[in-house]
Amino acid sequence: MDEVDIASLYRARGSGSAPAYQRVKDMIAEQIVAGRWREGELLPSENQLVGALGLSRMTINRALRELSADGLVVRTTGVGTFVAERKVSSALVEVRNIADEIEERGHRHRAEVVSLEERAADSVIAQDLGVAEGSPVFHSKLVHFEDGLPIQLEDRFVNPAVAPHYLEQDFTTTTPNTYLVSVAPLGRGEHVVEAVLPTPDESVLLGLTGSEPCLLIRRRTWSQDRLVSSVRLLHPGSRYRLAGTFDAQSS
């Protein structure tokens, strides 16, 4: 892909409200996920990207550093940046269906739908889903139970262009994850994990008393080059944990 192609792709994203490094990062990630840059392929250098896009070296460097942290590229000092080999994700980072996780433990899953509606995207949701502020988006809020005990509050926004029949689904018999994967196969995901204190309403929905800390996963998913959903997954700290495996070479 030459510099003219790179510049055209970047301009096509528009200025928007996202910072320049994020637009560069998303542009490169989308080309990798779409297969236009293949595993092991050498990407344009920092100098080439600076020259083609007219951005600072600091901006380009941050985009490449975050792509490396996400596991999409590998950077070798003095050599360049390459598309990383795709590896099987561990349970810590892969996007899994909570109903399957519960059933694999030999327990019973149940979900209660708190809300399922269309609403106008505010500035935060518009940026998360890559849509215009004020445009319609779908919103769902569910509580997932394991053997009658609430273990996850799922607060999800969905891009209607990707899943136009989302609001017609019965999420007491299937999960949003299962439905979305069926209509928009997962191509890429990103998430952030943090410890938070729940709001009073969240405490009620999760059956918590006092100020028990929770584990929060913020996740966005893509199908091909389209953002599908942005979701907050809130878990009581005493009832949930993340687990994964790693090898010594990746530490």
matplotlib code that plots the C-alpha trace (Angstrom):
import matplotlib.pyplot as plt

x = [0.0, 1.6, 1.6, -1.3, -3.5, -2.6, -3.3, -6.7, -7.7, -6.9, -8.7, -11.7, -12.1, -12.7, -11.6, -14.3, -13.9, -11.4, -7.7, -5.4, -3.5, -6.7, -7.8, -4.4, -4.6, -8.1, -7.2, -4.2, -6.2, -9.0, -6.6, -5.0, -8.4, -9.6, -6.5, -5.1, -2.0, -1.2, 0.6, 4.3, 4.0, 6.2, 4.1, 5.1, 7.7, 7.2, 8.9, 6.6, 3.5, 4.6, 5.3, 2.1, -0.3, 1.3, 1.2, 3.8, 6.2, 4.7, 1.2, 2.4, 4.5, 1.6, -0.6, 2.0, 2.7, -0.9, -1.3, 1.7, 0.1, -3.1, -1.2, -1.9, 1.7, 5.2, 7.8, 11.5, 14.1, 16.1, 14.0, 10.4, 6.8, 5.2, 1.7, 1.6, 0.7, -2.8, -2.9, -5.7, -6.9, -7.0, -10.1, -8.8, -9.1, -11.4, -15.0, -17.1, -20.8, -21.6, -24.3, -21.7, -19.3, -22.0, -23.1, -19.5, -19.3, -22.4, -24.6, -27.8, -27.9, -30.8, -31.1, -33.5, -34.0, -34.0, -34.4, -34.4, -34.9, -33.8, -32.3, -30.3, -26.6, -24.9, -21.3, -19.7, -21.8, -21.5, -17.7, -17.7, -19.9, -18.5, -21.9, -23.1, -24.2, -28.0, -28.4, -30.5, -28.7, -30.0, -29.6, -30.0, -29.5, -29.6, -28.7, -27.2, -27.7, -25.8, -27.9, -30.1, -27.2, -26.6, -23.0, -23.1, -24.8, -24.6, -25.1, -24.8, -25.1, -25.5, -25.0, -28.4, -26.8, -25.1, -27.9, -31.2, -33.4, -31.7, -34.7, -36.9, -34.9, -35.9, -32.8, -34.2, -33.8, -30.6, -27.8, -26.9, -23.5, -24.9, -27.3, -24.7, -22.1, -24.7, -25.5, -22.1, -19.2, -16.5, -13.5, -11.8, -12.4, -10.8, -11.4, -10.3, -10.6, -10.8, -12.0, -14.9, -17.6, -21.1, -23.8, -26.7, -28.9, -26.2, -25.9, -29.6, -29.6, -26.6, -28.0, -25.1, -25.0, -22.7, -20.0, -18.6, -16.1, -16.9, -14.9, -15.8, -14.9, -15.5, -15.5, -16.0, -16.3, -15.9, -17.2, -14.9, -14.4, -17.7, -18.2, -20.9, -21.3, -19.9, -20.7, -20.0, -19.9, -20.1, -19.3, -19.4, -15.8, -16.6, -18.4, -16.2, -12.7, -10.7, -8.3, -5.9, -2.7, 0.6, 4.0, 7.3, 8.3, 5.4, 6.0]
y = [0.0, 3.3, 6.7, 8.0, 5.1, 5.7, 9.4, 8.8, 6.3, 8.7, 11.7, 9.4, 9.1, 12.9, 15.0, 13.9, 14.2, 11.4, 12.4, 12.0, 9.1, 7.2, 7.7, 6.5, 3.5, 2.6, 3.0, 0.6, -1.9, -2.0, -2.7, -5.6, -7.0, -6.8, -8.7, -5.9, -6.1, -9.8, -11.5, -10.8, -8.0, -4.9, -1.8, 1.8, 3.2, 6.1, 8.4, 7.3, 7.7, 11.2, 12.3, 10.8, 12.0, 15.3, 14.4, 14.6, 11.7, 11.7, 11.0, 8.2, 6.7, 6.6, 4.9, 2.2, 1.7, 1.1, -1.3, -3.2, -3.3, -4.6, -7.4, -6.4, -5.4, -6.3, -3.6, -4.5, -1.7, -0.8, -3.1, -1.9, -2.7, -5.9, -7.3, -9.8, -13.4, -14.2, -16.3, -18.0, -15.7, -16.9, -16.6, -13.4, -11.5, -13.5, -12.5, -15.3, -15.8, -15.7, -18.3, -20.8, -20.0, -20.7, -23.9, -25.1, -24.8, -27.0, -24.2, -22.6, -19.3, -16.9, -13.4, -10.6, -7.7, -4.3, -2.2, -2.7, 0.5, 2.9, 6.2, 9.1, 8.8, 11.3, 12.5, 9.6, 6.8, 8.5, 8.3, 4.8, 3.5, 5.7, 7.3, 10.9, 12.5, 12.4, 9.5, 6.5, 3.6, 0.6, 0.1, -2.9, -3.6, -7.1, -8.8, -12.3, -14.9, -18.0, -20.4, -17.5, -15.2, -12.0, -12.1, -9.6, -6.4, -5.9, -2.4, -2.4, 0.1, -1.4, 0.1, -0.3, -0.4, -3.6, -5.3, -3.7, -6.3, -6.2, -4.8, -7.6, -10.3, -12.1, -11.9, -14.1, -17.1, -15.9, -13.5, -10.3, -11.8, -14.9, -12.8, -10.3, -12.9, -14.6, -11.5, -9.8, -12.3, -10.9, -9.5, -7.6, -6.5, -4.2, -3.9, -2.2, -3.8, -1.7, -1.9, 0.5, 1.2, 0.6, 3.2, 2.8, 1.6, -0.9, -2.2, -2.9, -4.8, -6.9, -7.5, -5.8, -4.3, -1.6, -0.4, -3.7, -3.0, -4.4, -5.5, -3.5, -4.6, -1.9, -3.6, -2.6, -5.1, -4.9, -7.0, -6.5, -2.7, -1.8, -1.1, -3.4, -2.6, -0.9, -2.6, -2.2, -5.6, -5.0, -7.9, -8.1, -8.4, -11.2, -13.3, -13.0, -13.3, -13.2, -16.0, -16.6, -18.3, -17.0, -18.4, -17.2, -15.7, -13.2, -11.9]
z = [0.0, -1.0, 0.7, -1.5, -0.3, 3.3, 3.1, 1.3, 4.0, 6.8, 5.1, 4.6, 8.3, 8.6, 11.6, 13.9, 17.7, 18.1, 18.6, 15.6, 17.1, 17.6, 13.9, 12.7, 15.1, 13.9, 10.2, 10.5, 12.6, 10.1, 7.2, 9.2, 10.2, 6.6, 5.5, 3.3, 5.4, 6.1, 9.0, 8.9, 6.4, 7.0, 7.6, 6.5, 8.7, 11.2, 8.7, 5.9, 8.0, 9.2, 5.6, 4.2, 6.9, 7.9, 11.5, 14.2, 15.0, 18.6, 17.2, 14.9, 17.6, 20.0, 17.5, 16.7, 20.5, 21.2, 18.3, 19.6, 23.1, 21.5, 19.9, 16.3, 15.4, 16.4, 16.5, 16.1, 16.8, 13.7, 11.5, 11.5, 12.4, 11.3, 11.3, 14.3, 13.9, 15.1, 18.2, 20.1, 22.9, 26.5, 28.6, 30.0, 26.7, 24.4, 23.9, 25.4, 25.9, 29.6, 29.3, 27.9, 30.7, 33.3, 31.7, 31.4, 35.2, 35.5, 36.6, 35.4, 33.5, 33.6, 32.3, 33.2, 30.8, 32.6, 29.5, 25.7, 23.7, 21.0, 22.1, 20.6, 20.9, 23.2, 22.4, 24.3, 22.7, 19.3, 19.6, 21.0, 18.1, 15.3, 14.6, 14.5, 17.7, 18.0, 15.7, 16.9, 18.6, 20.4, 24.1, 26.3, 30.0, 31.4, 34.6, 34.2, 37.0, 37.9, 39.9, 40.9, 42.0, 39.9, 38.6, 35.7, 34.8, 31.0, 29.7, 25.9, 23.0, 19.5, 16.1, 14.3, 10.9, 11.8, 13.8, 12.6, 14.3, 17.7, 19.6, 18.3, 20.1, 23.3, 25.5, 28.1, 25.7, 24.0, 24.9, 23.1, 22.5, 20.8, 18.6, 17.6, 16.6, 14.5, 12.4, 12.6, 13.1, 15.4, 13.6, 16.4, 20.0, 22.5, 26.2, 29.4, 32.8, 36.0, 39.6, 40.3, 42.9, 41.6, 41.6, 44.0, 41.1, 40.0, 43.6, 43.7, 40.3, 41.5, 44.9, 46.7, 50.1, 51.3, 48.9, 47.5, 44.7, 41.3, 38.3, 35.2, 31.6, 29.0, 25.6, 21.9, 19.1, 15.3, 12.4, 9.5, 9.6, 11.3, 15.0, 16.3, 20.0, 23.1, 26.4, 30.1, 31.9, 35.7, 38.1, 41.9, 43.0, 45.4, 42.7, 39.6, 38.5, 35.2, 34.4, 31.6, 30.7, 29.3, 28.4, 29.8, 26.5, 26.6, 30.1]

ax = plt.figure().add_subplot(projection="3d")
ax.plot(x, y, z, "-o")
ax.set_aspect("equal")
plt.show()
